């Protein structure tokens, strides 16, 4: 459905016409641009927008079906950009993603959002308070949305870093690392990092093209060349995010390896203790087994002090073994 529709002229908002077919003509006549915002539109709802703005059918299909990677596509009459906002849910320590698609033309911006975490409402409100920026046209909308999405990435990366510190403290605590669900929590956290990377890493290429750096120095249609420094700034922030995500991924892998190593050490300690107690139990079992064979010619069976002597021998051997194992740290 259409969430908002307005024409912007000289950086100021004027309400869009009731008939969508007049919106683009009105924006061009006024020397401004029209910004239409939609939320999870159906095919029928989007058909009129497609017809009036001449959107490419492949881009329309992507916008309707969603589940796209961040990307930038250039078509004859428009520019198509996909961003994936990320939301951190502190109650469940989970990361969820949404999608924001932008169609840019010479005098229009069409934004389509799916899922959660959309910054569009905040971005529109902020831009309407900054007429000088909004006067730059559709490019200003693209920059503001990308900047808001990437800045929120930094916040999510900070939250995930805090969670990882708590997980590390649990793993390396004297007793916490041995809990049964620790490995499951680490693996779940690693999946959150993977979900985060799916949103941040593919965005590098589109922002690099918009910033015009390295081999992507060609002009991107429908984007003002003077906006390149702003997109370079956003790209720098994204680079910081990707470095943080990569570091988190390495650390959580190291934490998982450390946890598994601790579990292996604990199991070895347990096996050594079990072996030590088994060895201590084997001594009296062996002696009792020998004297339980009931052979006729065993002179010790007829000695007066045989029983206390054997008991004393078993006790002395048990004490000797216990001291030996204790000194070596097996008990």
VOMIFI-200200 format. One record per residue: residue number from 1; y, x, z of N, C-alpha, C in turn. Coordinates in steps of 0.1 Angstrom, whole numbers. Layout:
# residues N
[NUM, [Y, X, Z], [Y, X, Z], [Y, X, Z]]
...
END
This chain:
# residues 331
[1, [-12, 8, 0], [0, 0, 0], [12, 9, 0]]
[2, [24, 3, -5], [36, 10, -5], [43, 10, 9]]
[3, [44, 22, 15], [50, 23, 28], [65, 23, 28]]
[4, [70, 30, 18], [85, 32, 17], [89, 35, 3]]
[5, [100, 30, -1], [105, 32, -14], [121, 32, -14]]
[6, [126, 43, -18], [141, 45, -18], [146, 54, -29]]
[7, [158, 52, -33], [165, 61, -42], [175, 69, -34]]
[8, [175, 83, -37], [183, 92, -31], [193, 98, -41]]
[9, [206, 96, -37], [217, 101, -46], [227, 110, -37]]
[10, [229, 122, -42], [238, 131, -35], [233, 133, -20]]
[11, [220, 133, -18], [214, 135, -5], [214, 123, 4]]
[12, [218, 112, -1], [219, 100, 8], [210, 89, 3]]
[13, [205, 81, 12], [195, 71, 8], [202, 58, 4]]
[14, [196, 53, -7], [200, 39, -11], [187, 32, -13]]
[15, [186, 20, -8], [174, 12, -9], [169, 10, -23]]
[16, [156, 12, -25], [151, 10, -39], [151, -4, -43]]
[17, [150, -7, -56], [150, -20, -61], [137, -27, -58]]
[18, [138, -40, -57], [126, -48, -54], [115, -46, -65]]
[19, [119, -45, -77], [110, -44, -88], [108, -29, -90]]
[20, [96, -24, -89], [92, -10, -90], [95, -5, -104]]
[21, [94, -13, -114], [97, -9, -128], [111, -4, -130]]
[22, [120, -9, -121], [134, -5, -123], [138, 7, -114]]
[23, [129, 12, -106], [132, 23, -97], [135, 36, -104]]
[24, [127, 40, -113], [129, 52, -120], [142, 52, -128]]
[25, [144, 41, -136], [156, 40, -144], [168, 40, -135]]
[26, [167, 33, -123], [179, 33, -114], [182, 47, -109]]
[27, [171, 54, -106], [173, 68, -100], [180, 77, -111]]
[28, [175, 76, -123], [180, 85, -133], [195, 81, -136]]
[29, [198, 68, -136], [211, 63, -139], [221, 68, -128]]
[30, [216, 68, -116], [224, 72, -104], [225, 88, -103]]
[31, [217, 95, -111], [217, 110, -110], [210, 114, -97]]
[32, [201, 107, -93], [193, 110, -81], [178, 110, -84]]
[33, [170, 107, -74], [156, 106, -76], [150, 95, -67]]
[34, [139, 89, -70], [132, 79, -63], [120, 85, -55]]
[35, [119, 81, -43], [107, 86, -35], [99, 74, -30]]
[36, [87, 73, -35], [78, 62, -31], [67, 68, -23]]
[37, [64, 62, -11], [54, 66, -2], [43, 56, -2]]
[38, [30, 60, -4], [19, 51, -3], [8, 56, 7]]
[39, [1, 47, 13], [-9, 50, 22], [-23, 44, 17]]
[40, [-32, 53, 14], [-46, 49, 10], [-45, 37, 0]]
[41, [-38, 39, -11], [-37, 27, -21], [-50, 24, -28]]
[42, [-52, 12, -31], [-63, 8, -40], [-60, 11, -54]]
[43, [-70, 9, -63], [-68, 12, -77], [-58, 2, -83]]
[44, [-59, -11, -78], [-50, -21, -84], [-35, -18, -79]]
[45, [-34, -14, -66], [-21, -11, -61], [-14, 1, -68]]
[46, [-22, 10, -72], [-17, 23, -78], [-15, 22, -93]]
[47, [-20, 11, -99], [-19, 9, -113], [-5, 8, -118]]
[48, [3, 0, -111], [17, -1, -115], [25, 12, -113]]
[49, [22, 19, -103], [29, 32, -101], [25, 42, -112]]
[50, [12, 42, -116], [7, 50, -126], [14, 47, -140]]
[51, [15, 34, -143], [21, 30, -155], [36, 34, -156]]
[52, [43, 31, -145], [58, 33, -145], [62, 47, -145]]
[53, [54, 56, -139], [58, 70, -138], [50, 79, -147]]
[54, [41, 73, -155], [33, 81, -164], [25, 92, -158]]
[55, [18, 89, -147], [10, 98, -140], [-3, 101, -148]]
[56, [-8, 113, -147], [-20, 117, -155], [-32, 111, -149]]
[57, [-41, 105, -157], [-53, 98, -151], [-62, 107, -142]]
[58, [-63, 120, -145], [-71, 128, -137], [-65, 130, -123]]
[59, [-52, 132, -123], [-45, 133, -110], [-46, 120, -102]]
[60, [-45, 108, -109], [-46, 95, -103], [-60, 93, -97]]
[61, [-70, 98, -104], [-84, 97, -99], [-85, 105, -86]]
[62, [-80, 117, -86], [-80, 125, -74], [-73, 119, -62]]
[63, [-61, 113, -65], [-53, 106, -55], [-60, 94, -49]]
[64, [-68, 87, -57], [-74, 75, -52], [-87, 78, -44]]
[65, [-95, 88, -49], [-107, 91, -42], [-106, 101, -30]]
[66, [-95, 108, -30], [-92, 118, -20], [-104, 128, -19]]
[67, [-106, 134, -7], [-116, 145, -5], [-114, 156, -15]]
[68, [-101, 161, -16], [-98, 172, -25], [-95, 184, -18]]
[69, [-96, 196, -24], [-92, 208, -18], [-77, 210, -21]]
[70, [-69, 217, -13], [-55, 220, -16], [-54, 226, -29]]
[71, [-45, 221, -38], [-44, 227, -51], [-31, 222, -57]]
[72, [-28, 228, -68], [-16, 225, -76], [-20, 224, -91]]
[73, [-17, 213, -97], [-20, 210, -111], [-7, 207, -118]]
[74, [-5, 212, -130], [6, 210, -138], [2, 201, -150]]
[75, [9, 190, -152], [6, 181, -163], [19, 180, -171]]
[76, [18, 173, -182], [30, 172, -191], [42, 165, -185]]
[77, [40, 155, -177], [51, 147, -172], [52, 148, -157]]
[78, [44, 155, -150], [44, 156, -136], [37, 168, -130]]
[79, [40, 170, -118], [33, 181, -110], [25, 174, -99]]
[80, [13, 179, -97], [4, 172, -88], [0, 183, -77]]
[81, [3, 180, -64], [0, 190, -54], [-8, 182, -43]]
[82, [-18, 189, -38], [-27, 184, -27], [-25, 193, -15]]
[83, [-22, 187, -3], [-22, 194, 9], [-31, 187, 19]]
[84, [-36, 195, 29], [-45, 189, 39], [-39, 191, 53]]
[85, [-32, 182, 58], [-27, 183, 72], [-39, 184, 82]]
[86, [-37, 191, 93], [-48, 193, 103], [-42, 187, 116]]
[87, [-51, 180, 123], [-48, 175, 136], [-57, 180, 147]]
[88, [-52, 185, 158], [-60, 190, 169], [-61, 179, 179]]
[89, [-73, 175, 183], [-75, 164, 193], [-79, 170, 206]]
[90, [-69, 171, 216], [-72, 178, 228], [-82, 171, 237]]
[91, [-84, 158, 236], [-94, 151, 244], [-108, 156, 240]]
[92, [-111, 158, 228], [-124, 163, 223], [-124, 177, 219]]
[93, [-113, 184, 219], [-112, 198, 214], [-117, 199, 200]]
[94, [-114, 189, 192], [-119, 188, 178], [-107, 189, 168]]
[95, [-110, 193, 156], [-101, 194, 145], [-105, 184, 134]]
[96, [-95, 176, 130], [-97, 166, 120], [-86, 168, 109]]
[97, [-90, 165, 97], [-80, 167, 85], [-78, 154, 78]]
[98, [-66, 153, 72], [-62, 143, 64], [-58, 148, 50]]
[99, [-52, 140, 42], [-48, 145, 29], [-34, 139, 25]]
[100, [-26, 147, 19], [-13, 143, 13], [-12, 148, -1]]
[101, [-11, 138, -10], [-9, 142, -24], [5, 139, -28]]
[102, [11, 148, -36], [25, 146, -41], [25, 147, -56]]
[103, [31, 137, -63], [34, 137, -77], [49, 140, -78]]
[104, [53, 150, -85], [67, 154, -88], [70, 152, -102]]
[105, [81, 146, -105], [86, 145, -119], [101, 149, -119]]
[106, [108, 146, -130], [122, 150, -131], [131, 143, -122]]
[107, [127, 130, -119], [135, 122, -110], [127, 113, -101]]
[108, [115, 118, -97], [107, 110, -88], [98, 118, -80]]
[109, [94, 113, -68], [84, 118, -60], [75, 107, -55]]
[110, [62, 108, -57], [53, 98, -52], [43, 105, -43]]
[111, [43, 101, -30], [35, 107, -20], [24, 97, -16]]
[112, [12, 102, -16], [0, 94, -12], [-7, 101, -1]]
[113, [-10, 94, 10], [-16, 100, 22], [-29, 92, 25]]
[114, [-39, 100, 29], [-52, 95, 34], [-55, 101, 47]]
[115, [-61, 93, 56], [-66, 99, 69], [-54, 100, 78]]
[116, [-57, 109, 88], [-48, 111, 99], [-39, 124, 97]]
[117, [-29, 126, 105], [-22, 138, 106], [-11, 139, 95]]
[118, [-7, 128, 89], [4, 129, 79], [17, 131, 85]]
[119, [25, 141, 80], [38, 144, 85], [49, 137, 77]]
[120, [46, 128, 68], [55, 122, 59], [67, 115, 66]]
[121, [63, 106, 76], [74, 99, 82], [84, 108, 89]]
[122, [79, 118, 96], [88, 128, 102], [96, 136, 92]]
[123, [89, 139, 81], [97, 147, 70], [108, 138, 64]]
[124, [105, 126, 61], [115, 117, 55], [127, 116, 65]]
[125, [124, 113, 77], [135, 112, 87], [143, 124, 88]]
[126, [136, 136, 88], [144, 148, 89], [152, 151, 77]]
[127, [147, 148, 65], [154, 151, 53], [166, 142, 52]]
[128, [165, 129, 56], [176, 120, 55], [187, 124, 65]]
[129, [184, 133, 74], [195, 138, 83], [201, 151, 78]]
[130, [195, 156, 67], [200, 168, 61], [203, 166, 46]]
[131, [215, 159, 43], [218, 155, 29], [219, 167, 20]]
[132, [223, 179, 25], [225, 191, 16], [211, 195, 11]]
[133, [201, 194, 19], [187, 198, 15], [182, 187, 6]]
[134, [184, 175, 10], [178, 164, 2], [184, 163, -12]]
[135, [197, 168, -13], [204, 168, -26], [197, 177, -36]]
[136, [188, 185, -32], [181, 194, -41], [170, 187, -49]]
[137, [168, 174, -46], [159, 166, -54], [144, 167, -50]]
[138, [135, 164, -59], [121, 163, -55], [116, 176, -50]]
[139, [122, 188, -54], [117, 201, -49], [119, 201, -34]]
[140, [130, 195, -28], [132, 195, -14], [121, 188, -7]]
[141, [117, 177, -12], [106, 169, -6], [93, 178, -6]]
[142, [90, 184, -17], [78, 192, -17], [78, 203, -7]]
[143, [90, 210, -6], [92, 221, 3], [91, 216, 18]]
[144, [97, 205, 21], [97, 200, 34], [83, 196, 39]]
[145, [76, 189, 30], [62, 185, 33], [53, 197, 36]]
[146, [54, 207, 26], [46, 219, 28], [49, 226, 40]]
[147, [62, 227, 43], [67, 235, 55], [62, 228, 68]]
[148, [62, 214, 68], [58, 207, 80], [43, 209, 82]]
[149, [35, 208, 71], [20, 210, 72], [17, 224, 77]]
[150, [23, 234, 71], [19, 248, 75], [24, 251, 89]]
[151, [36, 246, 93], [40, 248, 107], [31, 242, 117]]
[152, [25, 231, 114], [16, 224, 123], [3, 232, 123]]
[153, [-1, 239, 112], [-12, 248, 112], [-11, 259, 123]]
[154, [1, 264, 125], [3, 274, 135], [1, 268, 149]]
[155, [5, 256, 151], [3, 250, 164], [-12, 248, 167]]
[156, [-19, 243, 156], [-34, 241, 158], [-41, 255, 160]]
[157, [-37, 265, 153], [-43, 278, 155], [-41, 283, 170]]
[158, [-29, 280, 175], [-26, 284, 189], [-36, 276, 199]]
[159, [-37, 263, 197], [-46, 255, 205], [-61, 260, 204]]
[160, [-65, 264, 192], [-79, 269, 190], [-80, 282, 197]]
[161, [-70, 290, 197], [-71, 303, 204], [-72, 301, 219]]
[162, [-65, 291, 224], [-67, 288, 239], [-81, 284, 242]]
[163, [-86, 275, 233], [-100, 270, 235], [-110, 282, 235]]
[164, [-107, 291, 226], [-117, 303, 225], [-116, 311, 237]]
[165, [-104, 313, 243], [-103, 321, 255], [-111, 314, 266]]
[166, [-110, 301, 267], [-118, 294, 277], [-133, 296, 275]]
[167, [-137, 295, 262], [-151, 297, 259], [-156, 311, 262]]
[168, [-147, 321, 260], [-151, 335, 263], [-153, 336, 278]]
[169, [-144, 330, 286], [-145, 331, 300], [-158, 325, 305]]
[170, [-162, 314, 299], [-174, 307, 303], [-186, 316, 300]]
[171, [-186, 322, 288], [-198, 330, 283], [-199, 342, 292]]
[172, [-188, 349, 296], [-189, 361, 303], [-188, 359, 318]]
[173, [-188, 347, 323], [-189, 344, 337], [-203, 348, 342]]
[174, [-204, 350, 356], [-217, 354, 361], [-228, 344, 359]]
[175, [-225, 331, 359], [-235, 321, 357], [-233, 311, 346]]
[176, [-220, 311, 341], [-217, 301, 331], [-224, 303, 317]]
[177, [-225, 316, 314], [-231, 319, 301], [-245, 315, 299]]
[178, [-252, 312, 310], [-266, 308, 308], [-268, 294, 307]]
[179, [-258, 285, 307], [-260, 271, 306], [-266, 267, 292]]
[180, [-273, 256, 292], [-281, 253, 280], [-272, 249, 268]]
[181, [-260, 243, 271], [-252, 238, 261], [-241, 248, 256]]
[182, [-242, 260, 261], [-231, 270, 257], [-233, 273, 243]]
[183, [-245, 276, 238], [-247, 280, 224], [-243, 268, 215]]
[184, [-246, 256, 219], [-242, 244, 211], [-226, 243, 211]]
[185, [-219, 246, 222], [-205, 245, 222], [-199, 256, 213]]
[186, [-205, 268, 213], [-200, 279, 204], [-202, 275, 190]]
[187, [-213, 270, 186], [-216, 266, 172], [-207, 255, 168]]
[188, [-204, 245, 177], [-195, 234, 174], [-181, 239, 171]]
[189, [-177, 249, 180], [-164, 255, 178], [-163, 263, 165]]
[190, [-173, 269, 161], [-173, 276, 148], [-172, 266, 136]]
[191, [-178, 254, 138], [-176, 244, 127], [-162, 239, 127]]
[192, [-155, 239, 138], [-141, 235, 138], [-133, 245, 131]]
[193, [-136, 258, 133], [-129, 269, 126], [-131, 267, 111]]
[194, [-144, 264, 107], [-147, 263, 93], [-139, 251, 87]]
[195, [-138, 240, 94], [-130, 229, 89], [-115, 233, 87]]
[196, [-110, 240, 97], [-97, 245, 96], [-94, 254, 84]]
[197, [-104, 263, 81], [-103, 272, 70], [-103, 265, 57]]
[198, [-110, 254, 56], [-111, 246, 43], [-97, 240, 40]]
[199, [-89, 238, 50], [-75, 233, 48], [-65, 244, 45]]
[200, [-67, 256, 51], [-56, 266, 50], [-59, 276, 38]]
[201, [-71, 281, 37], [-73, 292, 27], [-70, 287, 13]]
[202, [-75, 276, 8], [-72, 272, -6], [-58, 269, -9]]
[203, [-49, 267, 2], [-35, 265, 0], [-28, 277, -4]]
[204, [-34, 289, -3], [-27, 301, -6], [-23, 302, -21]]
[205, [-32, 298, -30], [-29, 299, -44], [-18, 290, -48]]
[206, [-17, 277, -44], [-6, 269, -48], [7, 274, -43]]
[207, [8, 278, -30], [21, 283, -25], [25, 296, -32]]
[208, [15, 305, -35], [18, 317, -42], [24, 314, -56]]
[209, [19, 304, -63], [25, 300, -76], [39, 294, -74]]
[210, [41, 286, -63], [54, 280, -61], [64, 291, -57]]
[211, [59, 301, -50], [68, 312, -45], [71, 322, -56]]
[212, [63, 322, -67], [65, 331, -78], [63, 345, -75]]
[213, [53, 348, -67], [50, 362, -63], [38, 367, -71]]
[214, [36, 380, -70], [25, 387, -76], [24, 384, -91]]
[215, [13, 380, -96], [10, 377, -110], [15, 363, -113]]
[216, [19, 355, -103], [23, 341, -106], [38, 340, -106]]
[217, [44, 348, -116], [59, 348, -116], [64, 337, -126]]
[218, [56, 330, -133], [60, 320, -142], [67, 308, -135]]
[219, [76, 302, -142], [83, 290, -136], [73, 278, -135]]
[220, [73, 272, -124], [65, 259, -122], [73, 248, -126]]
[221, [69, 240, -135], [77, 228, -140], [80, 219, -128]]
[222, [92, 212, -129], [97, 202, -120], [100, 208, -106]]
[223, [100, 221, -105], [104, 228, -92], [116, 237, -95]]
[224, [126, 236, -87], [138, 244, -89], [135, 258, -86]]
[225, [139, 267, -95], [137, 281, -93], [143, 287, -81]]
[226, [155, 281, -77], [162, 286, -65], [155, 283, -52]]
[227, [144, 275, -53], [136, 272, -41], [125, 282, -38]]
[228, [124, 292, -47], [113, 302, -45], [114, 309, -32]]
[229, [125, 313, -27], [126, 320, -14], [121, 311, -3]]
[230, [123, 298, -4], [119, 289, 7], [103, 288, 6]]
[231, [98, 287, -6], [83, 286, -6], [77, 300, -2]]
[232, [84, 311, -5], [79, 324, 0], [78, 324, 15]]
[233, [88, 318, 22], [88, 317, 36], [76, 309, 41]]
[234, [73, 297, 35], [62, 289, 38], [49, 297, 36]]
[235, [49, 305, 25], [37, 313, 22], [34, 323, 32]]
[236, [45, 329, 37], [44, 339, 48], [38, 333, 61]]
[237, [43, 321, 64], [37, 314, 75], [22, 311, 73]]
[238, [19, 307, 61], [5, 304, 58], [-4, 317, 59]]
[239, [2, 328, 55], [-6, 341, 57], [-9, 344, 71]]
[240, [1, 341, 80], [-1, 343, 94], [-12, 334, 99]]
[241, [-12, 321, 94], [-22, 312, 98], [-36, 317, 94]]
[242, [-37, 321, 82], [-50, 326, 77], [-55, 338, 84]]
[243, [-46, 347, 88], [-50, 358, 96], [-55, 354, 110]]
[244, [-48, 344, 116], [-52, 339, 129], [-66, 332, 127]]
[245, [-68, 324, 117], [-81, 317, 115], [-92, 327, 113]]
[246, [-89, 338, 105], [-99, 348, 102], [-103, 355, 115]]
[247, [-93, 358, 123], [-95, 365, 136], [-103, 356, 146]]
[248, [-100, 343, 146], [-108, 333, 154], [-122, 333, 150]]
[249, [-124, 333, 137], [-138, 332, 131], [-146, 344, 135]]
[250, [-140, 356, 134], [-147, 368, 138], [-150, 368, 153]]
[251, [-140, 364, 161], [-142, 364, 176], [-153, 354, 180]]
[252, [-153, 342, 174], [-163, 333, 178], [-177, 337, 174]]
[253, [-178, 345, 163], [-191, 351, 159], [-195, 361, 169]]
[254, [-185, 369, 174], [-188, 380, 184], [-192, 373, 197]]
[255, [-185, 362, 201], [-189, 355, 213], [-203, 350, 212]]
[256, [-207, 344, 201], [-220, 339, 199], [-230, 350, 200]]
[257, [-227, 362, 194], [-237, 373, 195], [-238, 378, 209]]
[258, [-226, 379, 216], [-227, 383, 230], [-235, 373, 239]]
[259, [-233, 360, 236], [-241, 350, 244], [-255, 352, 241]]
[260, [-259, 354, 229], [-274, 355, 226], [-279, 368, 232]]
[261, [-271, 379, 232], [-275, 391, 238], [-277, 390, 253]]
[262, [-267, 382, 260], [-269, 380, 274], [-281, 372, 277]]
[263, [-284, 362, 269], [-296, 354, 271], [-308, 363, 270]]
[264, [-308, 372, 260], [-320, 381, 258], [-321, 390, 270]]
[265, [-310, 395, 276], [-310, 404, 287], [-316, 396, 299]]
[266, [-311, 384, 301], [-316, 375, 312], [-331, 373, 311]]
[267, [-335, 370, 299], [-350, 368, 297], [-358, 380, 300]]
[268, [-352, 392, 296], [-359, 404, 299], [-360, 407, 315]]
[269, [-349, 403, 321], [-348, 405, 336], [-359, 395, 342]]
[270, [-359, 383, 337], [-369, 374, 343], [-383, 378, 340]]
[271, [-386, 384, 328], [-399, 389, 325], [-403, 401, 334]]
[272, [-393, 409, 337], [-396, 421, 346], [-399, 416, 360]]
[273, [-392, 406, 365], [-394, 400, 378], [-408, 394, 378]]
[274, [-411, 386, 368], [-424, 380, 368], [-435, 391, 367]]
[275, [-433, 401, 359], [-443, 412, 358], [-445, 419, 372]]
[276, [-434, 421, 379], [-434, 428, 392], [-442, 420, 402]]
[277, [-439, 407, 403], [-446, 399, 412], [-461, 397, 408]]
[278, [-464, 397, 395], [-478, 397, 391], [-485, 409, 394]]
[279, [-479, 421, 393], [-485, 434, 397], [-488, 434, 412]]
[280, [-478, 428, 420], [-480, 428, 434], [-491, 419, 438]]
[281, [-493, 408, 430], [-504, 398, 433], [-517, 404, 429]]
[282, [-517, 413, 419], [-530, 419, 414], [-537, 428, 423]]
[283, [-529, 435, 432], [-535, 444, 442], [-545, 437, 451]]
[284, [-540, 427, 459], [-550, 420, 468], [-560, 412, 461]]
[285, [-557, 407, 449], [-567, 400, 441], [-579, 410, 437]]
[286, [-575, 422, 433], [-585, 432, 429], [-594, 436, 441]]
[287, [-587, 439, 452], [-595, 443, 464], [-604, 431, 469]]
[288, [-599, 419, 469], [-607, 408, 473], [-618, 405, 463]]
[289, [-615, 408, 451], [-626, 406, 441], [-637, 416, 442]]
[290, [-634, 428, 446], [-644, 439, 448], [-653, 435, 460]]
[291, [-647, 431, 471], [-655, 428, 483], [-660, 414, 482]]
[292, [-658, 407, 472], [-663, 393, 471], [-676, 393, 462]]
[293, [-680, 405, 457], [-692, 406, 448], [-705, 404, 455]]
[294, [-705, 406, 469], [-717, 403, 477], [-729, 411, 473]]
[295, [-726, 424, 469], [-738, 433, 467], [-744, 437, 481]]
[296, [-757, 439, 481], [-764, 442, 493], [-760, 456, 499]]
[297, [-759, 466, 490], [-757, 479, 495], [-742, 482, 494]]
[298, [-734, 476, 502], [-720, 479, 504], [-717, 482, 518]]
[299, [-718, 495, 522], [-717, 499, 536], [-704, 494, 543]]
[300, [-693, 493, 536], [-681, 488, 542], [-682, 474, 548]]
[301, [-691, 466, 543], [-693, 453, 547], [-698, 452, 562]]
[302, [-705, 463, 566], [-711, 463, 579], [-703, 471, 589]]
[303, [-691, 476, 585], [-683, 484, 595], [-675, 474, 603]]
[304, [-673, 478, 615], [-666, 469, 625], [-652, 467, 621]]
[305, [-645, 478, 616], [-631, 477, 613], [-628, 475, 598]]
[306, [-638, 470, 591], [-637, 468, 576], [-626, 458, 573]]
[307, [-627, 447, 579], [-617, 436, 576], [-603, 440, 579]]
[308, [-599, 444, 591], [-585, 448, 594], [-581, 460, 585]]
[309, [-590, 469, 582], [-587, 481, 574], [-583, 476, 560]]
[310, [-591, 467, 554], [-588, 462, 541], [-574, 455, 540]]
[311, [-572, 446, 551], [-560, 439, 552], [-548, 448, 553]]
[312, [-549, 459, 561], [-539, 468, 563], [-536, 476, 550]]
[313, [-547, 479, 542], [-545, 486, 530], [-538, 478, 520]]
[314, [-541, 465, 519], [-534, 456, 510], [-520, 454, 513]]
[315, [-517, 453, 527], [-503, 452, 531], [-495, 465, 528]]
[316, [-501, 476, 530], [-494, 489, 527], [-491, 490, 512]]
[317, [-501, 487, 503], [-499, 487, 489], [-488, 478, 484]]
[318, [-488, 466, 490], [-478, 456, 487], [-464, 461, 490]]
[319, [-462, 467, 502], [-449, 472, 506], [-445, 483, 497]]
[320, [-454, 492, 493], [-451, 503, 485], [-447, 498, 471]]
[321, [-454, 488, 465], [-450, 483, 452], [-436, 476, 453]]
[322, [-434, 468, 464], [-422, 461, 465], [-410, 471, 466]]
[323, [-411, 482, 473], [-400, 492, 474], [-398, 498, 461]]
[324, [-409, 501, 454], [-408, 508, 441], [-400, 499, 431]]
[325, [-404, 486, 430], [-398, 477, 420], [-383, 474, 424]]
[326, [-381, 473, 437], [-367, 470, 442], [-358, 482, 439]]
[327, [-363, 494, 440], [-355, 506, 437], [-352, 507, 422]]
[328, [-361, 502, 414], [-359, 503, 400], [-351, 490, 394]]
[329, [-348, 481, 403], [-340, 469, 399], [-349, 458, 392]]
[330, [-362, 459, 394], [-370, 448, 389], [-371, 436, 397]]
[331, [-367, 437, 410], [-367, 426, 419], [-353, 424, 425]]
END
